[in-house]
């Protein structure tokens, strides 16, 4: 394609952003004509699900509080039984990527409309992407059915996210923007969103860590995460996401932690091939060394700095390289054993860039 040519596919989500926006739930359900909603959450956030039920009033037909990270298919099957038994006509996913993943898995199989109330910065709510696990294998697919119809960002719901989890989740969001900037299907809108998303997150994160209940700082962080999520929804991710996906699935590594550790290394690895993306990232971060600045930010946030610290065995490096070589994917730097091995060895040991 000629330099400067692009395709931009907008995704059809309605977004309501602000403080106290949970109160918009009944009106949003009414807009979609929904009368029997199932509220989804993880076991840790059933209290939030109860609040959601109160806001919905007699439009709430039940709560399913067993959403689980990486969307295991057995859990989805259980939820689908309730969907059928209660004649559910839509779902409200309240929580992070785990609750949203369950709502998406139900929608994929039933085409029911979804309303999402995100409470982390993972960004799943803005994408038509679903990763599911069965027998410890994670598979990912895209479908318009997976894309949620309405996303209600309520800043107040993020105030309870613990500081370390907030930082980890924010790095997950940063990874979407970083890889969107050098994606083969990036475009001018994505570049603007990615740059502003990174700028907002890098500025807000230290403030959130100092004052986790400061609504202005939380609003900026959530705004940045939303922009990064929009980028994820419309572009093809590269080496960083593929590595995190492979490692997470194989060794059951925690999702956000894996992203946070790998991101500076993956970025440093690709940097020589993507000067325009690096210019934007450096401008957004306010440093002439974007990867180094992200590594330092992670350190300052108290994020674990080595894959070995979150349970990855050393022999996993060889397996991850084999996977990367046998399943080719879009990445600006060709996948070669030497440099990839160097990246993984350093990320495994937390050796620095
Ligand atoms: P999560 O949803 O599992 O949340 C982590 C924990 O924090 C859970 O126990 C949750 O209940 C709790 N929590 C969430 N928000 C809270 C809050 N505000 N206050 C207190 N506790 C809170 O984790 P996550 O990182 O948001 O999501 C990870 C999952 O999302 C993975 O399965 C990942 O694959 C998926 N994901 C999918 C996409 C996509 O586009 N398909 C994008 C990003 C992540």
Boltz pocket constraint, residues with backbone or C-beta under 6 A from the ligand:
constraints:
  - pocket:
      binder: B
      contacts: [[A, 42], [A, 43], [A, 44], [A, 45], [A, 68], [A, 69], [A, 70], [A, 71], [A, 95], [A, 96], [A, 97], [A, 98], [A, 99], [A, 101], [A, 119], [A, 120], [A, 121], [A, 122], [A, 123], [A, 124], [A, 125], [A, 127], [A, 129], [A, 130], [A, 131], [A, 157], [A, 158], [A, 159], [A, 160], [A, 161], [A, 162], [A, 165], [A, 169], [A, 232], [A, 255], [A, 256]]
      max_distance: 6.0
